[in-house]
């Protein structure tokens, strides 16, 4: 069985998915880590937006473009990553539940793959919560340089927050159209509470020996 934990950046998807994998003895699939391989496997014909990332320097995607331009160039917006992701999932052993942790897929692409609506959930952070999370994430100068190169981190972060808000709007709209669950995240509840809510929605079976 495959369950999907998607949504917006900074919503705690990786934290939740890691906890769920441990609690339910599930296999974790990290889409963020797989992206570089997808770019290498992409073709201009079938994945033009993804293939355009080949050989780009840190920050190049964001420089001299508006946040909306960056949003419109997202491969996930055009359905270019789902086929590559499915190829990866089909190659995994089927001995355990697989939890997919990845923000860059839309409900439109996930819905046809589900046996039931309970198999997917989309976490959507509030604007202030995301701002705090990403500000802390990129407070490390080395991490900021790895993401944005020599471009000003404050300008790039502002652009990133606007791009991510546009993505969240798209996810929310399409989730409603397909009847898929969204969960707001604003930092006012405990991680354990959020993990439990997601596990309940996904109907994850308790692993043997776990409390």
SULRADA-V342327 format. One record per residue. N is the residue number from 1. RES is the residue in one letter. PHI is phi in degrees with one decimal (999 if undefined). D_CENTER is the distance of its C-alpha to the mean C-alpha in whole Angstrom. Layout:
n & res & phi & d_center
N & RES & PHI & D_CENTER
N & RES & PHI & D_CENTER
//
This chain:
n & res & phi & d_center
1 & X & 999 & 19
2 & X & -119.0 & 15
3 & X & -120.7 & 13
4 & X & -114.4 & 10
5 & X & -122.9 & 8
6 & X & -125.1 & 5
7 & X & 128.6 & 6
8 & X & -109.6 & 6
9 & X & -70.2 & 6
10 & X & 79.4 & 9
11 & X & -89.7 & 9
12 & X & 89.4 & 10
13 & X & -59.3 & 7
14 & X & -66.4 & 9
15 & X & -62.1 & 12
16 & X & -65.8 & 12
17 & X & -66.1 & 11
18 & X & -62.2 & 14
19 & X & -64.1 & 16
20 & X & -66.6 & 16
21 & X & -61.2 & 16
22 & X & -69.5 & 19
23 & X & -69.7 & 21
24 & X & -112.7 & 21
25 & X & 51.4 & 21
26 & X & -103.3 & 18
27 & X & -87.9 & 17
28 & X & -102.6 & 13
29 & X & -112.6 & 11
30 & X & -100.4 & 9
31 & X & -67.5 & 7
32 & X & -60.2 & 7
33 & X & -69.8 & 11
34 & X & -81.5 & 11
35 & X & -58.1 & 11
36 & X & -61.7 & 14
37 & X & -67.9 & 16
38 & X & -62.2 & 15
39 & X & -60.2 & 16
40 & X & -64.5 & 19
41 & X & -88.8 & 20
42 & X & -73.9 & 19
43 & X & -127.7 & 22
44 & X & -60.5 & 23
45 & X & -69.5 & 24
46 & X & -100.0 & 21
47 & X & -137.8 & 18
48 & X & -59.5 & 20
49 & X & -73.2 & 17
50 & X & -70.1 & 15
51 & X & -64.2 & 19
52 & X & -65.7 & 20
53 & X & -80.7 & 18
54 & X & -59.7 & 20
55 & X & 74.4 & 22
56 & X & -74.7 & 21
57 & X & -81.8 & 22
58 & X & -53.7 & 20
59 & X & 85.9 & 19
60 & X & -63.3 & 21
61 & X & -63.4 & 18
62 & X & -93.0 & 18
63 & X & -69.5 & 22
64 & X & 57.3 & 25
65 & X & -136.4 & 22
66 & X & -78.4 & 21
67 & X & -60.3 & 18
68 & X & -67.5 & 18
69 & X & -62.7 & 19
70 & X & -63.5 & 16
71 & X & -58.4 & 14
72 & X & -66.2 & 17
73 & X & -92.7 & 16
74 & X & -66.2 & 12
75 & X & -60.7 & 13
76 & X & -65.1 & 10
77 & X & -64.1 & 12
78 & X & -101.5 & 15
79 & X & 70.7 & 14
80 & X & -86.5 & 14
81 & X & -96.1 & 12
82 & X & -63.3 & 12
83 & X & -64.3 & 16
84 & X & -67.3 & 15
85 & X & -63.8 & 12
86 & X & -62.5 & 15
87 & X & -57.0 & 17
88 & X & -64.2 & 16
89 & X & -65.7 & 16
90 & X & -67.2 & 19
91 & X & -84.5 & 20
92 & X & -81.6 & 20
93 & X & -61.3 & 22
94 & X & -102.2 & 23
95 & X & -85.6 & 24
96 & X & -142.6 & 21
97 & X & -62.5 & 19
98 & X & -110.1 & 15
99 & X & -106.4 & 12
100 & X & -89.6 & 9
101 & X & -111.7 & 6
102 & X & -163.9 & 3
103 & X & -85.1 & 1
104 & X & -86.1 & 5
105 & X & -125.1 & 7
106 & X & -95.6 & 9
107 & X & -52.7 & 12
108 & X & -56.0 & 14
109 & X & -89.0 & 13
110 & X & -81.5 & 12
111 & X & -52.0 & 16
112 & X & -66.3 & 18
113 & X & -92.7 & 17
114 & X & -93.2 & 17
115 & X & -81.8 & 21
116 & X & -157.1 & 20
117 & X & -64.6 & 18
118 & X & -72.6 & 18
119 & X & -84.5 & 16
120 & X & -142.1 & 12
121 & X & -144.5 & 11
122 & X & -121.7 & 9
123 & X & -90.4 & 9
124 & X & -125.0 & 10
125 & X & -78.4 & 12
126 & X & -68.4 & 15
127 & X & -60.5 & 16
128 & X & -70.3 & 18
129 & X & -63.2 & 16
130 & X & -61.6 & 13
131 & X & -58.9 & 16
132 & X & -65.8 & 18
133 & X & -63.2 & 15
134 & X & -71.4 & 14
135 & X & -62.2 & 18
136 & X & -69.1 & 18
137 & X & -60.9 & 16
138 & X & -100.3 & 18
139 & X & -69.2 & 21
140 & X & -76.0 & 22
141 & X & -56.7 & 23
142 & X & -67.6 & 22
143 & X & -70.4 & 19
144 & X & -62.7 & 19
145 & X & -65.8 & 21
146 & X & -65.0 & 19
147 & X & -89.8 & 17
148 & X & -119.0 & 19
149 & X & 60.3 & 22
150 & X & -90.0 & 25
151 & X & -72.7 & 24
152 & X & -59.2 & 25
153 & X & -62.7 & 22
154 & X & -65.5 & 23
155 & X & -65.1 & 23
156 & X & -67.1 & 19
157 & X & -65.0 & 18
158 & X & -60.5 & 19
159 & X & -66.3 & 18
160 & X & -62.1 & 14
161 & X & -63.1 & 15
162 & X & -68.7 & 16
163 & X & -59.9 & 14
164 & X & -67.6 & 11
165 & X & -64.8 & 13
166 & X & -64.2 & 14
167 & X & -63.5 & 11
168 & X & -60.0 & 11
169 & X & -60.3 & 14
170 & X & -66.7 & 13
171 & X & -62.1 & 11
172 & X & -61.6 & 14
173 & X & -64.3 & 16
174 & X & -75.1 & 15
175 & X & -62.9 & 14
176 & X & -62.7 & 18
177 & X & -66.1 & 19
178 & X & -101.2 & 18
179 & X & 70.7 & 19
180 & X & -95.2 & 16
181 & X & -79.7 & 15
182 & X & -118.4 & 13
183 & X & -126.6 & 14
184 & X & -74.0 & 15
185 & X & -128.1 & 14
186 & X & -130.1 & 17
187 & X & 85.7 & 18
188 & X & -88.4 & 21
189 & X & -116.6 & 21
190 & X & -74.7 & 21
191 & X & -60.5 & 18
192 & X & -59.9 & 20
193 & X & -63.5 & 20
194 & X & -66.8 & 17
195 & X & -59.5 & 16
196 & X & -64.4 & 19
197 & X & -63.5 & 18
198 & X & -66.2 & 15
199 & X & -60.9 & 17
200 & X & -64.7 & 20
201 & X & -63.0 & 18
202 & X & -75.8 & 17
203 & X & 57.5 & 20
204 & X & -76.0 & 20
205 & X & -72.7 & 23
206 & X & -68.8 & 25
207 & X & -71.2 & 25
208 & X & -57.5 & 29
209 & X & 86.6 & 30
210 & X & -91.7 & 27
211 & X & -70.1 & 29
//
